[in-house]
Amino acid sequence: MKNAKLIYFIFLLSIIMGQKAAAQDWANLNKYQKENAVLEKPISEQKRTVFMGDSITEFWSIINSDFFSGKPYINRGISGQTTPQMLIRFRADVIALKPSAVVILAGINDIAGNTGPATLDMITNNIFSMIDLAKAHNIKVILCSVLPASDFPWSPNQNPATKVMALNSLLSSYAVANGIPFVDYYSAMANDQNGLPKTFSDDGVHPNKVGYEIMAPIVEKVISVTLTKS
């Protein structure tokens, strides 16, 4: 429980600091600049995979670090980020790392309004633009459903569950229409209120260790199949 409180404190602090630094580095391109600069080019057999996302991706390395250990997985999640911010840093934090694949998990903070109001069209347009960029650089795309959420602790009473389901429907349909592998976290994690149960999350938005342990085999199966295809 202490760990969960620390993670949530870091999440809130990142939003506050991000807002203060917005004029200087709105997309937080500086966060991984040093790590990217020293990251060696992957060997052909390595098949590097970059995880692009927000706090749900970033905290994965903190709460369940074993998932990334000894694997060619690169975590490029940034807490509090929305899809326009991710789109701006997509070249620096994904394309420049020359991965074989990118796993995109994004959209929940847009629904929360972290960087202002966002329609579903705005969210999907940003995600689809990231996909277009990846394809243009021969990077295989793995698109993820947004995790369930029935409320936001930092921005309550928005009733986001319906928007989350609508966004996931749009993402799933796009994936099918464009032959993109789709990772359905939502179906495996939603409770009967279309939220994230306490078993999987301490705050209803961010997975705990059990939640990440549910997610891991779902995405790894898709990564394995995607990277074995020619």
Phi, psi and chi 1 to 4 in degrees:
 res  aa     phi    psi   chi1   chi2   chi3   chi4
   1 MET       -  -38.3 -167.9   66.9 -178.7      -
   2 LYS   -61.9  -40.3 -173.5 -178.9  -68.1 -175.5
   3 ASN   -63.7  -40.1 -173.4   48.7      -      -
   4 ALA   -63.7  -40.6      -      -      -      -
   5 LYS   -65.3  -38.5  -71.0 -179.0  178.2  178.8
   6 LEU   -64.5  -43.6  177.2   60.3      -      -
   7 ILE   -61.7  -43.3  -67.5  -63.8      -      -
   8 TYR   -66.7  -36.8 -174.0   54.9      -      -
   9 PHE   -62.7  -43.3  172.8   76.3      -      -
  10 ILE   -61.4  -41.1  -65.9  171.2      -      -
  11 PHE   -61.2  -48.4  172.3   71.0      -      -
  12 LEU   -65.3  -40.5  -69.6  177.4      -      -
  13 LEU   -62.8  -38.7 -177.7   62.6      -      -
  14 SER   -64.7  -36.7   68.6      -      -      -
  15 ILE   -66.3  -45.3  -67.5  177.1      -      -
  16 ILE   -62.7  -47.6  -65.4  169.8      -      -
  17 MET   -65.2  -36.1  -65.4  -56.7  -67.8      -
  18 GLY   -64.3  -38.5      -      -      -      -
  19 GLN   -67.4  -38.8  -70.3  172.0  -17.9      -
  20 LYS   -67.8  -33.1  -72.0 -177.2  177.1 -179.8
  21 ALA   -96.2   10.1      -      -      -      -
  22 ALA   -57.0  -42.4      -      -      -      -
  23 ALA   -66.9  -30.3      -      -      -      -
  24 GLN   -84.4  -42.7  -70.0   75.1   32.5      -
  25 ASP  -153.6   72.0 -173.1    7.8      -      -
  26 TRP   -58.8  -37.4 -175.5   71.9      -      -
  27 ALA   -90.1    0.4      -      -      -      -
  28 ASN    57.6   46.2 -152.2  -13.5      -      -
  29 LEU   -63.9  -22.1  -74.6  160.3      -      -
  30 ASN   -74.9  -22.3 -174.8   60.4      -      -
  31 LYS   -56.1  -47.8 -179.1  175.3  176.9   66.8
  32 TYR  -107.5   13.8  -67.3  112.1      -      -
  33 GLN   -58.6  -46.7 -169.3  174.5   45.8      -
  34 LYS   -67.1  -44.4  -68.9 -179.3  179.9  178.9
  35 GLU   -62.1  -39.6  -70.8   91.6  -26.1      -
  36 ASN   -66.0  -37.3  -69.1  -15.6      -      -
  37 ALA   -66.5  -32.0      -      -      -      -
  38 VAL   -98.9   -3.7  -60.6      -      -      -
  39 LEU   -72.6  123.8 -169.4   65.1      -      -
  40 GLU   -73.8  155.3  -64.3 -179.5   -3.2      -
  41 LYS   -65.0  139.4  -66.9 -178.8  179.3  179.8
  42 PRO   -71.5  144.0   27.0  -33.9      -      -
  43 ILE   -75.0  157.2   57.0  176.2      -      -
  44 SER   -59.0  -32.1   58.2      -      -      -
  45 GLU   -79.3  -13.6  -63.3   83.0    5.4      -
  46 GLN   -73.0  -38.3 -169.1  179.7   43.1      -
  47 LYS    52.6   64.4  -66.0 -172.7  176.0 -179.3
  48 ARG   -60.9  141.0  174.5  178.6  -68.8  166.1
  49 THR  -125.7  125.2  -60.7      -      -      -
  50 VAL   -99.1  133.3  174.8      -      -      -
  51 PHE   -99.5  110.6  -75.8   69.0      -      -
  52 MET  -102.1  127.0  167.2   59.1   82.0      -
  53 GLY  -178.0 -157.7      -      -      -      -
  54 ASP  -111.1 -144.0   47.2   43.3      -      -
  55 SER   -63.1  -33.0   56.6      -      -      -
  56 ILE   -62.3  -35.1  -67.1  171.1      -      -
  57 THR   -78.7  -47.9  -63.4      -      -      -
  58 GLU   -58.7  -45.0 -177.9  179.1    4.5      -
  59 PHE   -71.8  -15.2  -66.1  167.0      -      -
  60 TRP   -57.8  -40.5 -158.9  -26.9      -      -
  61 SER   -70.1  -21.1  -68.3      -      -      -
  62 ILE   -89.8  -46.9  -59.4  171.5      -      -
  63 ILE   -81.9  -34.5  -63.8  175.5      -      -
  64 ASN  -136.9   65.4 -168.2   18.7      -      -
  65 SER   -63.9  -23.3   58.9      -      -      -
  66 ASP   -59.7  -26.8  -71.2  -13.7      -      -
  67 PHE   -60.8  -35.9  175.2   73.7      -      -
  68 PHE   -93.2  -16.3  -69.2   88.7      -      -
  69 SER   -64.9  127.6  179.8      -      -      -
  70 GLY    72.2   12.4      -      -      -      -
  71 LYS  -121.2  155.4  -59.0  168.7 -172.7  172.7
  72 PRO   -80.6   47.9   31.5  -35.8      -      -
  73 TYR  -104.4  132.6  -64.1  165.2      -      -
  74 ILE  -117.1  120.7  -53.3  -64.1      -      -
  75 ASN   -89.7  119.0 -170.5  -34.5      -      -
  76 ARG  -126.1   43.9  -72.1  -62.8  178.9  -96.4
  77 GLY   -86.7  146.1      -      -      -      -
  78 ILE  -132.5  122.1  -64.0 -177.2      -      -
  79 SER   -57.4  135.4  179.0      -      -      -
  80 GLY    85.0   -5.9      -      -      -      -
  81 GLN   -76.8  151.5  -77.0 -145.8  -33.5      -
  82 THR  -110.1  170.9   55.4      -      -      -
  83 THR   -62.7  -35.1   56.7      -      -      -
  84 PRO   -65.1  -33.9   18.3  -31.4      -      -
  85 GLN   -67.4  -41.9  -68.2  172.0  -55.7      -
  86 MET   -65.3  -37.7  -67.5 -179.6 -148.9      -
  87 LEU   -63.0  -40.4  178.0   57.1      -      -
  88 ILE   -62.9  -39.7  -71.6  172.9      -      -
  89 ARG   -95.5    9.3   65.9 -177.5  179.2   89.7
  90 PHE   -62.9  -38.7 -162.5   81.6      -      -
  91 ARG   -65.7  -46.0  -73.8 -176.0  178.7  -86.9
  92 ALA   -70.9  -39.6      -      -      -      -
  93 ASP   -99.4   -5.1  -73.6  -15.3      -      -
  94 VAL  -129.0  -67.5  178.4      -      -      -
  95 ILE   -57.7  -44.4  -65.1  170.5      -      -
  96 ALA   -65.2  -19.0      -      -      -      -
  97 LEU   -85.8   -4.3  -52.0 -173.1      -      -
  98 LYS    51.9   53.7  -58.8 -172.0 -179.6  -57.6
  99 PRO   -81.0  162.8   33.3  -36.5      -      -
 100 SER   -80.0  -30.0  -63.2      -      -      -
 101 ALA  -147.7  157.2      -      -      -      -
 102 VAL  -129.5  135.0   58.4      -      -      -
 103 VAL  -103.8  116.7  176.8      -      -      -
 104 ILE  -106.1  118.8  -59.9  173.7      -      -
 105 LEU  -128.1  105.6  172.3   53.7      -      -
 106 ALA  -155.5  155.9      -      -      -      -
 107 GLY   127.4  -24.1      -      -      -      -
 108 ILE   -66.9  -36.4 -166.3   65.8      -      -
 109 ASN   -73.7  -25.6  -71.9  -33.9      -      -
 110 ASP   -64.5  -44.6  -60.4   66.6      -      -
 111 ILE   -62.4  -35.3  -68.2  174.4      -      -
 112 ALA   -73.5  -15.7      -      -      -      -
 113 GLY    80.8   29.0      -      -      -      -
 114 ASN   -58.6  -34.6  -79.9   19.3      -      -
 115 THR  -118.8   27.2   51.8      -      -      -
 116 GLY   110.7  171.1      -      -      -      -
 117 PRO   -59.6  141.7  -21.8   33.2      -      -
 118 ALA  -142.5  127.3      -      -      -      -
 119 THR   -82.1  166.5   65.0      -      -      -
 120 LEU   -62.7  -36.5  -68.0 -179.7      -      -
 121 ASP   -62.5  -41.1  -80.6  -15.6      -      -
 122 MET   -62.7  -43.1  -68.6  164.4   64.8      -
 123 ILE   -64.4  -50.4  -60.5  169.0      -      -
 124 THR   -67.0  -35.1   53.7      -      -      -
 125 ASN   -59.9  -41.0  -76.8  -17.1      -      -
 126 ASN   -67.0  -42.9  -70.4  -34.7      -      -
 127 ILE   -65.5  -43.4  -66.8  174.0      -      -
 128 PHE   -66.3  -31.4  -61.1  161.3      -      -
 129 SER   -67.7  -38.2  -69.0      -      -      -
 130 MET   -62.1  -40.8  -76.0 -172.1  -94.3      -
 131 ILE   -63.4  -44.0  -68.0  171.9      -      -
 132 ASP   -59.9  -41.9  -71.1  -17.4      -      -
 133 LEU   -63.0  -43.8  -79.3  169.8      -      -
 134 ALA   -61.9  -46.2      -      -      -      -
 135 LYS   -62.8  -38.0  -73.9 -176.5  172.7 -178.6
 136 ALA   -64.2  -20.1      -      -      -      -
 137 HIS  -112.4   22.6  -70.6   82.4      -      -
 138 ASN    57.7   35.5  -61.3  -48.2      -      -
 139 ILE  -103.0  124.5  -59.5  169.2      -      -
 140 LYS   -71.4  139.1  -65.8 -177.3  177.9 -179.5
 141 VAL  -106.1  135.0  177.0      -      -      -
 142 ILE  -121.8  115.6  -62.8  169.8      -      -
 143 LEU  -100.2  134.0 -176.8   59.1      -      -
 144 CYS  -110.0  147.4  -58.7      -      -      -
 145 SER   -70.4  151.4   69.8      -      -      -
 146 VAL   -73.1  142.5  175.4      -      -      -
 147 LEU   -69.6  153.0  -89.3   61.1      -      -
 148 PRO   -64.2  149.0   22.1  -32.3      -      -
 149 ALA  -157.8  129.1      -      -      -      -
 150 SER  -106.0   -6.7   55.9      -      -      -
 151 ASP  -166.9  162.2 -159.6    5.8      -      -
 152 PHE  -118.0  119.7  -59.5  125.1      -      -
 153 PRO   -59.3  -33.1  -22.8   32.3      -      -
 154 TRP   -89.6   -9.2   67.7   95.9      -      -
 155 SER  -151.9   71.6 -175.3      -      -      -
 156 PRO   -73.1  167.6   26.4  -33.0      -      -
 157 ASN    66.2   32.3  -56.7  -42.8      -      -
 158 GLN   -98.7  -12.0  -66.8 -162.1   54.3      -
 159 ASN    49.4   63.4  -58.8  -46.9      -      -
 160 PRO   -78.7   -9.0   30.8  -36.6      -      -
 161 ALA   -54.6  -43.6      -      -      -      -
 162 THR   -64.3  -42.3  -58.4      -      -      -
 163 LYS   -66.0  -38.4  -74.3 -173.8  178.2  179.4
 164 VAL   -61.0  -46.0  169.4      -      -      -
 165 MET   -64.1  -39.9  -71.6 -172.2  -72.0      -
 166 ALA   -65.9  -41.5      -      -      -      -
 167 LEU   -63.7  -44.0  175.3   57.3      -      -
 168 ASN   -63.0  -35.5  -77.1  -23.0      -      -
 169 SER   -63.8  -42.5  178.7      -      -      -
 170 LEU   -65.2  -42.2  -68.5  170.8      -      -
 171 LEU   -66.3  -42.4  -64.8  176.8      -      -
 172 SER   -63.6  -44.0  176.9      -      -      -
 173 SER   -63.7  -40.7  -63.8      -      -      -
 174 TYR   -64.0  -42.2 -178.0   88.2      -      -
 175 ALA   -61.7  -44.8      -      -      -      -
 176 VAL   -63.4  -46.1  171.0      -      -      -
 177 ALA   -65.1  -26.5      -      -      -      -
 178 ASN  -112.2   10.1  -69.4  -85.8      -      -
 179 GLY    64.8   36.0      -      -      -      -
 180 ILE  -103.0  131.2  -63.5  170.6      -      -
 181 PRO   -59.8  137.0  -21.6   31.9      -      -
 182 PHE  -121.0  129.4 -172.8   70.9      -      -
 183 VAL  -101.0  113.2  176.8      -      -      -
 184 ASP   -96.8   82.2 -174.3    7.9      -      -
 185 TYR   -69.5  -36.2  -67.0  132.8      -      -
 186 TYR   -55.2  -51.5 -175.2   92.9      -      -
 187 SER   -61.3  -30.9  -63.5      -      -      -
 188 ALA   -82.8  -12.4      -      -      -      -
 189 MET  -124.5  -14.5  -57.6 -178.5   79.4      -
 190 ALA   -75.1  142.2      -      -      -      -
 191 ASN   -94.4 -173.4   60.1   19.0      -      -
 192 ASP   -73.6   -5.1   54.1    5.5      -      -
 193 GLN  -102.4   12.4  -76.7   82.9   44.0      -
 194 ASN    59.8   33.2  -62.5  -47.6      -      -
 195 GLY  -119.7 -176.4      -      -      -      -
 196 LEU   -98.2  114.4 -165.6   57.9      -      -
 197 PRO   -67.1  159.1   24.2  -32.8      -      -
 198 LYS   -62.3  -24.0  -68.5 -177.2  178.1  179.9
 199 THR   -60.3  -34.9  -53.4      -      -      -
 200 PHE  -103.4   -9.7  -59.0  150.4      -      -
 201 SER  -154.9  144.3  172.8      -      -      -
 202 ASP   -91.2  -16.7  -62.1  -45.8      -      -
 203 ASP  -126.1    2.7   65.6   -0.6      -      -
 204 GLY    85.3    1.2      -      -      -      -
 205 VAL  -132.1  -47.5  176.1      -      -      -
 206 HIS   -96.8  129.8  -58.4   91.6      -      -
 207 PRO   -63.7  145.3  -19.4   31.6      -      -
 208 ASN   -91.4 -168.7   53.4   24.6      -      -
 209 LYS   -61.2  -40.4 -172.0  172.7 -177.4 -179.3
 210 VAL   -62.4  -41.4  175.2      -      -      -
 211 GLY   -61.5  -44.2      -      -      -      -
 212 TYR   -66.3  -31.8  -76.0  120.2      -      -
 213 GLU   -69.5  -25.7  -72.5  172.9  -13.2      -
 214 ILE   -73.8  -41.1  -66.6  -66.3      -      -
 215 MET   -70.2  -37.8  -65.4  166.7   64.5      -
 216 ALA   -54.0  -55.7      -      -      -      -
 217 PRO   -67.2  -26.0   21.9  -31.7      -      -
 218 ILE   -65.4  -48.9  -62.7  174.0      -      -
 219 VAL   -76.0  -34.8   69.5      -      -      -
 220 GLU   -66.8  -33.5  -73.3 -151.2  -71.5      -
 221 LYS   -62.5  -42.8 -178.6  178.2  179.2  180.0
 222 VAL   -69.2  -40.1  178.0      -      -      -
 223 ILE   -59.9  -46.2  -68.2  172.6      -      -
 224 SER   -59.6  -47.0  177.3      -      -      -
 225 VAL   -66.1  -41.9  171.0      -      -      -
 226 THR   -64.0  -43.0  -59.4      -      -      -
 227 LEU   -79.2  -15.0  -67.7 -179.2      -      -
 228 THR   -87.3  -12.5   54.4      -      -      -
 229 LYS   -77.8  148.3  -68.2 -179.7  178.9  179.0
 230 SER   -72.7      -   56.8      -      -      -
